[in-house]
Amino acid sequence: MSPASPFDDPVPRGYRVVLATLRIAVAVQCWGAAASWFTLEDSGGVLGALTNAGGWPEPTARLIMNRIAWGLLACGTFTLVRPCWPVLIGVTAWFGFVAALGPLQDTSRLQPAAHAARYLAPLALLLLDWWPPVVKFSLGRAGVGLFFLRLGAAATFAGHGLQALRQSREGGHFVELITGSMEHVFHWDVSTDHAQLALGVIGGMDIGLAIGLMLVRSRPIACWMGVWGILTAVSRVLALGPEAYPMVLIRFAHGGAPFTLFLYWYLAVKEQPAITVPK
């Protein structure tokens, strides 16, 4: 191996931890997508697209989904062991395709935004940890990758915030997640009105966090978004039971993306102390 050139960009402190965290987030969401099909037969709308829009016979469409699910399991394993750009391009394309089905099937126009972390996290990992071949670290390439990660986290929170605000008026499955979680965990009987009121607060908070993440490089905002993203994913199991675990795994990037940003800003970016300039 040739010695590093003094003109090479220095590898940031803690960069391997950052990459490992992002690897885990992308791998887990791949496994979650596969498990959603194997255990819940939830294809994210792809099965309907194949049978209705595509005109495929249902047995053929199910066979295709089985192969895609096995492929996602393999992609998750490859990503955890050693990410490679062909696999990550496929993962990005798959989750982007599923996100686009919302408006195309007129089921959720906010789905591309709400799912943004799922397809931008593997794209960010592709740029941050390019292989093959092994390429030297580049601050420019890392900056673009982190921007995609930042954009994905912000868009996901903004999309969920808008969904929460809408359901705070009209009702929806978010209301059921709140009432079910409170009943199963704390044995509290939360009324629909109170759950919708909470959704209004949560929706406003999510949108505020999304705006804050894009405007400032804030460690507390990124850390809280990471924690909140995981908590909202776990609410599926709390409300619906252990069999809903794939719904948690597939949403892992919702918290993993902002938490990766937090780790990078905490480990790699050195904050300069305040300097008092004498008059």
Salt bridges, closest charged atoms under 4 A:
ASP8 OD2 - LYS136 NZ 3.46
GLU41 OE2 - ARG62 NH1 3.25
GLU58 OE2 - ARG62 NE 3.04
ASP106 OD1 - ARG109 NE 3.99
ASP129 OD2 - ARG23 NH2 3.13
ASP129 OD2 - ARG82 NH1 3.26
GLU271 OE2 - ARG217 NH2 3.68
GLU271 OE2 - ARG219 NH2 3.77
